[in-house]
Amino acid sequence: MPVGGRKQAPSAVELEEATVTSTISGRSWELPGMWNRMFEPRVLRDYGSGGFELISALPGGESLEWCYGCGKCVPVCPVDLVGEYGPRKLHRKVQTGTDLVGDPDLWMCTTCGNCLRVCPKQVDMIQIVPAVREAAIGRGQVPPELQDVFEKSFRYGNCLGENPRRRHAWTKGAGVPVRVLPSDPRPVDVLLYVEDYWSYHPRGQQAAQAFARVLDALGVDWAILGPEEKTIGDSQRLAGEKGLFEALMEDVVATLGKYEFNRIVIPDPHGFNALVKEYPARGHTYDVAHYTQFLAPLVDELAWDRELDLTVTFHDPCYLGRHNGEYDAPRRLIEAIPGVRLVEMGRCRENGYCCGGGGGGMWLDSFTGNHTSERLSERRVREAAATGADALVVCCPYEVSRFEDAAKSTGNEHLKVRDIVELIDEAMGGAGRHGA
């Protein structure tokens, strides 16, 4: 009520205890005073700014505090669909006092880049997460399976811990001659940088052999580094081992400097990303193409031998698509294969779903399994199966093994998983066709 022409502020009367009776059921409840205080606002002054100060001091970590909580990142985050995650949620954790360096959520991000695509404030998790992970590694807080990969990469030059002398053993099953530069160091047009999974993983080797046959059929002048090749290590960098990445880069650059070539072709989108972004930023520039970009302009020169009669759906690799803007080259190849019909998944191109292998996720399935309802690869296989396709087609060495495992664990064994180059080779009548 107005007192002396002014409104008088109400005074709250708080009882230590009160009885509330329902007018519907007649039931009564005893409510203590603190129950009412639960609805008081919690102000951010209750928390310190130390978390943001720590992360902002890290090179690349500055943009975390730019977030204003719009939430656009959460529904496009692939991890949030199978767990409780999202960049805004990480921001909120730091805002309310969580030490992100020691939090398990730090290792959940696959650096897929979809959050950055929709963020109006340009909060860049591709820079933030590796920076904080590097700080965690400095504290010795790293998942054991990731530490094992770091050690293998440093010791053997590949993430699988395989003997470097066996790096070109896959060539024996290619059925065509493969030139190895350390044995024949003449200048070459195309240097095929095979990377780890095409070199050592059984399914990756099949794709490498198929690509060798396609290159031979096209009459391309090409060669490989064989035992002198080391992983480019971009996934290790994104997992927080920046020092390891730079050590590997020095070795790679020294090896490349020994030979004359015009361009590099690489099947791994992660290695491709490093060669077109990270290497030039450090003064090392090459003419680089993903293998689909190399083959797409040559599609009219491919000599087809048979029709495949397949309906396929295609998974866009995050590091070829969102990170580097290439969506058309793989589709041009798929659509050129006789008898192949392409149907798109709902999440494709710019909004493509993540396989879960990026940013070190390839080696963290055991760790992330404790924090998600299913693997990202399993979620993606379900989406692919829902299209009615006969095969899920990929062009990243990480994905064949991930999706084949996921097809089995989700009961979708009928869904074949093929690299694009395997289908090209098969339609060209190549030898050793997988599943033929």
N, C-alpha and C positions, 0 to 999 in steps of 0.2 A: 504494500500500500504506500502511496506517496506520503512522505513526512516532510512538512515544510516546503512543499512544491517539488521534492525530489523523490525518486524511487529508492526504496530501502532494499538493500541486498538481502535475500533470504538467508536465514541461518539454519544450517543442517542440525538436526537432532538425531544422533546415532545411539541406538540402544545396544548394549552388549549382547542382547539376545532378544528375538521376537518370535511370536507364533503366527504363522500364516495359515489360513484355512481356505480351502478351495470351495468356491460357490457352486461347483458342479458336483464333485464327489463327496464333499463334506470332510475330506481328509485334512489333517493338520500337519505342518512341518515346523520344526524348531530351527531357526536360522540364526547363526552367530553374526556379529557385526562384520567380521572379516569376509563373509560371503559377499556382502555388498561392495566391499572395497576391491573385489576381483574385477569390477567393471570400471575402475579408475584407469585413465589413460597411462600408458607406459611411455615416458618421454625418452628420446635418444640421449638426453643428457646423462642418463644412468650409465651409459657405456663410454669408454674412452675411444679415442681416435687412433690408438697405437697400431691396430691392425692395418688400417689404410696407410699409415705412415710407413710401416715396414714394407708393404707391397709396392707403394709408389716409389720407394727408394730403389727398387729393383729395375734394371733396364728392361723396358717392355711392360712393366706393371702399372704404369701411370694411369691408364684409362679405367681401371676398376671403379674408382670413386666417381666417375662421370655418370654412372647409372642413376636414373631417377625413378626406377621401379615401375616402368610401364608394363612390364611382363610379356612383351612381344616375343622374347627369346624362348620362353618356357615351352609353348606348344610346338615350336619347331625343333626343339632339342631332342635328338633321337634317344638320349639316355633317359630323359624325363618320361618317355612313353613306356619304359620298362622299369622305372624306378622313381625315386624322389630326388629330382635334380633340377638343373637349369642355372644359367649364369646369374639371373636375378636372385636365385636362392643362395648362391655362393656370396653374392654381394651382401645379402641380408645377414648371412652367417658372420661375415667379417664385421658388419655394422653392429651386431649384437655381441661382439666380443670373442668369437671363435678364432683360434689361431689356425689359419688355413694351411700353413706350412706343415702342421702335424695332423691335419684332418684327412680321413680316408677319401672324402669327396674330391680331393685334389687330383686323384689318379683316375677318376671316372671319365673325364673329358677325353673325347677322341679327336679333338681339334678339327671337327668336320667343317666348321665355318658357317653353319646355317644360322647361328645366332647373330653373327656379324652382318650377315646379309639383310636382316630385318631390323637391326638396332638403330634407332634414330640418333643415338649419342655416340655411335662408333666405339662402343666398349669392345675391345679386341681380345677375346680369349685366346686367340692363336699366339698372341704375344704374352699375355698375362700368365697363362697356365705353365708354359715352359719355364718362365722366369721364376715362378714360385716353386716349381719342381726342382729347379737347379738349387734353390736355397734349401729345400728339403734334403736333397742328396748331400749337400754340404753338412747338414746335421746328422747324416747317416740314417735318415728316415726314408727308405726306399723299399718297395715290395721286393721280396727275395727273388721272385722269378724275373723281375726286371734287372736286378743287379747281376743275375746270371747272364742275361743277354749282353749287358754292358761288358762284362768280362770276356765273353766269347768274341764279341766284336773287336775288342782291343787285341786279344791274343791271336785270333785266327783271321781277322779281317772279314768275318761274316757272322751274322746273328745266330746261325745254327751250330756253330762250333765245329764245322767240317774242315777237313784237310784242304788247304789252298791248292795243293797239287791235283786234287780231284775236281777242281772247279769246272773244267771243260770235259769231264767224263761223259756228259750227256751227248756230246757230239758223235760218239760211236754209234748211237742208235738213230741218227738223223737220216742216214741213207744218202747223204750228199756230202761232198767235201766241205770242210769248215776250216778256214785259214786262221791260224793262231799266231798273232803278231810276234811274240817272243821267239818263235821258231822261224818266222818269215816276216822280217820287219820292213818289207817294201811299203811305199805309200799306198793308201787305200782310200776309197771314196767314203764308205760308210763304216764307222766303228759301232758295232753292236755292243752296248754295255748291258750285259745279261742280268746282273744283280743276283741276289742270294737265292730267291725262291725258284726262279727259272734254272738256276745252276744246280741246286741240290734237292729240292723237293720233288718226289716222283711225278706228281701231277704238273708241277711247273716245268719239269724236264720235257714232258710230252708237248707242252705248248712251245718250248724253245725249239724242239725238233721240228715241229710243224712250221714255225717261222723260218727256220733254216731252209726247209724245202720250198717255201713260197719265195724266199729271196733268190734261191737257185733258179727256180722257174722263171723269174723275172729278169735274170741275168745281171743282178746287182753285184757290184764289186764291193765286197764286205769282208770283215774280219772281226775277231774277238781278242781280248787280252789274255784269256785263259788264266793260268796260275798267278798272273800279275794283277788281276782285277781284285779290288776290295770294295766292300759295300760303301755306298755314298753316305749312308748313315743319317738320312733326314729324320726317320722315325725316332732314332736314338736322340737326336737333337730336341725334338718335340717332347720326348719323354724326360727331358731335363739335363741330358749329358752334352752340354754345349762344348765342353772341352774335348770330349771324345770325338764329336763331329768335326771339330777343327783339326784334330790330329789326323783323322781319316782323310779329310780334305787335302791336307798337305801331301799325304801319300798318293792320293788319286791324281792330284795336279802334277806331281813329279812323274808319275807313270805316263800320263797322257802326253807330257812334254817330250817323251822319248820317241814318239811315233808321229808320222804325218798322216792326217786324215782330214776330210772336208767337213764331216758332220757326224754327230752322235745320234744314234737311235736307241731308245731305251723302252722296255716294256713296263717298267715300274713307275706309276704316277708319282710316288713319293720321291724317288730318285730324280725324276723329271722336274719336280717342283724345286728341288735343291739346285739342279743345274741351271735352271732359268731364273731363279730368284736369289738364292743364298750365295752361290758361287760368284755371280757377277757383282754382288754387293761387297764381296771381298777381293775383287779385282781379277776374277777368272771367268772369261766369257767364251762360250762355244756356241756353235750352231747346233741346236738340240731339237729333236722331235720325238714325241711318243710314237710307238710303233703304228698306232692307228692313224696318226697324222701323216706318217711316212707313206703308208699304203693307200690311203684314201685317194690321192691324186692319180694313183696308178691303177685304179680299179678297172678301167677299161682295157688294161693290158693283161688282166688275169684270164687264163684259159680254163674254162669250166669243163668238167668231165661228167658231172652228174647233178641231178636235183636231190635235195635232202628231204623235202616234204616235212618241214618242221614249223610249228608255231612257237616263237620264242618271245621272251620279255628280257629287257636289258637293264642292268644295274649300273647307274652312273657312278664311277669312282669319285669320291669327294675331291681328291687332289688333282684329278684331271678336269673335272667339271667346275664345281664352285670356286676352287682355288686358282684355276688357270683358264676357265672359260671355254673349254672344249667339250661340246656336246654333239656336234654334227659328224665329226670324222668317224666315230664308232658306228653311228646309225647309217652312214653312207655305205660302210662296208657290209653291215648286216643286211641291208635292203638290196645289195647287189648280189648276194649269194642265191643261186637258183633254188626255188622251192621253199625259201625261208620267208615266213610272215611274221612281222614284228607287231606285238601288242604292248602298249605302255602300261606300267603300273601307275596308280594314282599319284604316288610320290616319285617324281622323275625330274630330270634336268635340274633347274636351279633349286628345287625343293626335294631333290633325291634323298632317300634315307641312307644312313651310314651302315656299313657292314660291321663296324666296331673295331676294325683293325688299325685305324690311324692313331697317331700320337702315342705310340707304344701300346695301344690296346691289343695289338696282335699277340702280345705276350702276357696279357693281364686277365685272361678269361677266368682263371681260378680266383683271382682277387675280386674282380667285379661281380663274379657269380654270387658273392655273399651280400651284394647290395642291389641286385636287380632280380626281377621276376623271371626273366629269360634273357638270353644273349641277343644283342642287336641283330646278329646274323640269323638267328631263329625267327625273329620278328620279320625280317626282310624276306626270308624264304616263304613264310606264310602269305605275305603280300604277293609274291611271285606266283605261288600255287593258285591263289584266288583268281588270277587272270585266265586260268585254263591253259596256260602255255605248256608245251612239252619240255622246254628247256629254259633255264636261266642263264643268260649269256653275260660274260664279264670281260674286262680287259685290264685287270690288275692282278698281279701274281698272288697277292694276299687272299683273294676272294674265292678261288676255286676250292681250296681245301676248307675254308671257313664255311662256305655254303654247302659243300658236300656233307660235312659233318652235321650242319644244321638241318639238312634235308632228312638225314637219318633220325636225328633226335626229335624232330617234329612229326615223324610219320609220313613224310613226303618223298619217300625214296623214288617214286615215279618221276620226280622232277630232275631231269638231267642238268648238270652244271658244266658249261663249256666256255672256254676262252674263245673269243671271236676268231682268232687265227687258227684254232683247231677246226672250226667249221669251214673256214676258207680252204684249208688244206684238204679236208675231207671232200669238199665239192670239186676240188681240183684233181682228185684221185691220188692224194698223197699216201705214202706208205705208213703202216703202223697206226692206222686210225683208231682212236680211243673209242671203245664201245661199238665199233662197226660190226 
